[in-house]
């Protein structure tokens, strides 16, 4: 089953232009990543490179580079900050897979399945340390404040998600607060630090942060829908993993609220017990279809995507602005 919802703002649903415009800087970012994963402790580069080289699009560091260029920055500090953003993201993935007991990541065995939980957590800590070293190297206190604050908020978001796990009383507002922390905060910080280096005005910084925050929320909402309406090859993980882990995501919140007493009893049983059967997953998808939970989740994502595009209105037309608008459409088109 797939969710197919047209994206109505009409920019091209591709990141090809963003890839092209950031390619020279991304080459330097990749060099910095390679240099910073080196260690005499052989397990560290093995675990780190297993995930770093596993085919992720590196959207977050690309956004750091793109926003810096959009803001007119012409130095090279944005390269180290972009690499720091990618290390922060990779560290959270390593930690998340341990917390969630995930078996797959980006279509490959999760690092914890190959090296164990302890190594995954510790290598994640190593990458966070390297990220902060690069931030310090740049020497911009405001950028350091933004990214270090983001690290705190991300951790808070993950703890909030743990608190909400299996709790069918979670509201939509409470769930949105979770994803603002655990996902959207890093998007927001990634988009703000480049313009900070460029010395842009407060209004411009707020606009860049708003773009990242709203894009991050949209990105996570699409992920939530894809867990029930996507395909394993496209997801890079097993369809239904969120369901089996008892995670409360927006499609579940909407289905639970809109369901009958009998349907709510089904959700309570499955989510509290965890590890639902294939038949339970089929029933969950059926209920989501009945109550339009997947379509409405994508509709929410479109709403936040439109706000991300609106946030760029302060900036004059340019190829980079167009590329950033297209990136929003691309993130939502993953639901097709």
N, C-alpha and C positions, 0 to 999 in steps of 0.2 A: 504494500500500500504506500502511495506517495502523496504528499500534499502539493498541489499545484495551484498557486495563487499568483496572478499577475502583479508585477510591481509597477504601480501607477505613476511614479514620478518620471519614468521614461529615460533616465540616463542609461547608457549601455551597461549591461551586467557583466563587466569584465574588469580584471585588474591588470590587463596587459599594458595599458598606458602608464599605470603606476609602477609596474615592474620596469618598463623602459626608462622612465624618468629618474628612477632611483637606482638603476643598475650600477653606475660607477661608484656611488657611495656604498651600496650594498656589498660590492666586492671588497671594499675596505672594512666594512663591518664584519664580513665573513673572515677576513684575515685577523681581525682583533679577537673574534670568538675562538679561532683556532689557536692563537697565541696564548689566550687566557685559560684554555682548558688543559694546557700542558702541566704535568706534575710528575715528580719522581715516584709518587705513589701510583703505580700502573693502573689500579682499579679506577682511579678518578677519571682519567681521559676515556677509558673504556666505557664506563657507565654514562658519562656526559655525552660522548659522541654517539652513543647508541641512539639517544633521543634527538640530539641536535641535528644529526645527519639523516633523520628518518623521514624527511620529505615535507616537513611543515612549511607553510608559505612565508613564514616570518613576517606576517602582516603588521604586527605591533612595531618592530623596528623600522619597517618601511614607512609607517605613519610618522614616526619620529623624524626620519629623514625628510619626508615630503612636507611636513608642517614647518620644519626649519627653513626649507627652500621657499615655501609659500610666503613665509614671514621675511624673506630677504636676507637670511643669515648666510655669510660667505666664509665662515671659519671652518674648523674641522672638529670642534668639540661635539657636534651632533653625532659624529660617527661613534665615539666612545659611549655616549648616552644611549644610542640605539642598541649597541652591543649589550650595555647594562640592562636595558629593557628586555632583550631576548633572554639573558641569563636569569632575570627575575621570573620571566614566564616559564622557562624550562624548570627552574627550581620548584615552582608551584605545581607543575605537572608531575614531577617526581614525588613530591609530597602527597598530592591528591591521589595518585595511584595506590599509595600505601594506605591512606585513610579509607579509600573506597574499595580496597582489595581488588583492584582492576587487573584483568589478565591481558588486555590488549591496549595498545596506544599507537595511533597512526598506522593501523594495519599490521603492526608487529607485536611480538610479545613485550609486555611492559618490562621495564628494567628490573622491577622487583621480582619478576618471575625468573630472571636469569641470575641476578646477583643477590637477591634477598632484600627484605624491607630495610634492614639496618644500613646497607650500602646506599640504597636509594635516598634515604633521608639525609645521610651524611654528605653525599655528593651534592644533593640539593643545597645543603648549607654551604658547601664549598663555592658553588656557583653564586649564591647570594653574597658571599664575602667578596668574590671577584667583581661582582656588579658594583658594590659600594666602593671598591678600590678605583674602578674606572670613573665613577661619579666624582670622587675626590680629585682624581687626575685632571678633570675638566676645570675644577677650581671655581665653579659658580655655586654659591651658597644657596641661592633660590632654587636652582635645579636639583641640588642635593636634597633640599627640604621637600620638594614635590615628590621625588621618587622614594625617599625614605618614609614619608607619610603614607605613600601608596602601599608600601610593604606592610605597614601596620594595618591599614584598612583591609587589605586583601586577607590577612590573617584573621581579622575580626569577621570578615564575611564568611570565611571557611568555618569558623566556630559557630556563627549564626546558622549556617547550613546544617551543621551537626545537631544543633538544638532543634531545628525544624524537621529533621529526618523522622519519617514515620508519623509525623504529627498532622493528622488530617484536618485539624482546626486552623492550620496556617492560612492566612488570608492572602489575597493577591498583593496588597500593599506590603505585607511582611515578606513575601517572596521577592518582590521587586527590590526591597532593601537588601536582601541577600545577594542578588546578582549585581547590584550596583557595587557592592563591596568586593565580591570574589572575582568578578570578571571585568566590569565596566571601569573600575577605578584605574586599572593598569592601562587600558585604552586612553582614558582621560589624561593620565600623567604622561603617557608616551606622546600625546599630541600637544601637550602644553610646554614641555621642556625646551623644544627647539625654538619656538617663538620667545621664550625667556632669554635664551642665548642671544637672540637678535635684538633684545631690548625693546620689544614691542609694548605698546600702551596696554593698560589694564583691560580695556574693553576687548582688545584683540586677543589677549591671553584667555579671557573668559570665553570668547567665541571658540577658540581652538579646543579648550577643555570641554565645552559643551558638545562640540562635534564628536570628540572621542568618547565621552560618557554615553551619549545617545547611540552612537554606533555600537559600543560595547554591549549595551542592553539589547539592542536589536540582534546582535550576533548571538548572544546567549539564548534568547527566546527562540531563534531558529534552531539552535542546537537542541533545545528542549523538544521541539516538534519533531526533529529528525530522529530522535531516539525512539519514537513510536512510528514515524512515517517514512524513514529513510532506508538505506541499504547498507549492509556491513562494509562493503568495499568502499563506499563513499564516506561513511562515517569514520572508518579507521578503528572501529570498535564494534562490539556485538550490539545489534538492535535489541532494545529492551533492557540494556544494562541499568539504566536509571530505575526502571520498574523492579528489577530483581534485587537491587540494592536498597529498595524502600525509599528512594529519594522523592521528595515532594517538589515537583516542578509545575509550571503554570498549566500545562494540559491536565494534570491531575487535579490541581486546585479548581479549575473550571468544571471538570467532569464531576468532581465530588459535590460541589455546590449545586449543580444543576440536576443531580441525579435523584432517583427515588430513594426511600429508606433502604430498600433491598440493595440498590446499587452502592449506596454509601457503606453498607455492611461489607460488600465485596472489597471495596477499596481499603477499608480498615483492616480486614483480614489479610489481604495481600501485602500491604505496605508494612504492617507491624510484624508479620512473620518473615518477610523478605524471601528472596529466592523463588519467586512465583514460577509456576510451570508454564510450558508453552501455551497450554490451553488458557491459563489465566491471562497471559500476555495478549492472546487473541481476543479474549473477552474485554480486556482493558482498551484495546484499540477500537473494538466495536462500540464501546460506550463513548469513547472520545469522538468517534464519527457521528454517533447519534446526537451528541450534544454540541457538535461543531467546535470542540475544544482545540483541535489542531488548527483548523482554519482561523479561529479567533486568536490563537497564539501568534500565528503568522501576521494576522491583522495588527496586533499590538506591535510586532516587530516593524511593520511598515510605518506605523505611526512614529516610532522612535527614529527610524531611518529618515523620515521626512524632516524631523526636527534637527537631525545631524546635518542634512543638506542646508536647511535654513540658517544654521549657525555660521555657514561659510559666506553668507550674503555680505558681510563686512568687507570681504576681499574682492578686488577687481577680477574680472575674467582673465583666465590664464590656462595654459595646458595643465599645470599642476592642480589648479582648482577643479578642473574638469575630471582629472584622474581621481581626485578625492571623492567627488560626487559619484563617479562610477564604482568606486570601492564600496560605497554603501549599497548600491544596487546588486553588486556581486555577492555581498554577504547575505543579502536576503534571498537572492536567486538560488542559493544552495538548497532551498526548500523545494525546488522544482524536481 
